[in-house]
Amino acid sequence: MKPRSMWGAHGPISVRVATLPFVDESNESLYGLYDADARTITIHPEITGYLRAETLEHEWVHSVLADCGCDQIITRDQNEWVAMVLGKALASRLHYSKRNTHTP
Ligand SMILES: [Zn+2]
């Protein structure tokens, strides 16, 4: 899996692949996890392809929210919505920019 680290607002973030429960305590799908104390993103090993890229971007957005303190001033649901929307946007931008041969 690439990359093994990413850059966040407050410095490097480790990226690793390790087993996670597929659902969290709210019974929601858990494909990835950002640990702000360890500055580590963990991606479930069974998540592959485009979903893996989207999950990585989703967790990176969580790191940005934590680095700027925004995760503390909005609700958990709002954190998830921001991470979901921006994670999808970032993953699709990277995916389609690689396929667009007409980009100057
Ligand atoms: Zn999330």
Residues whose N, C-alpha, C, O or C-beta is under 5 A from the ligand:
A	BS01	ZN	E80 A83
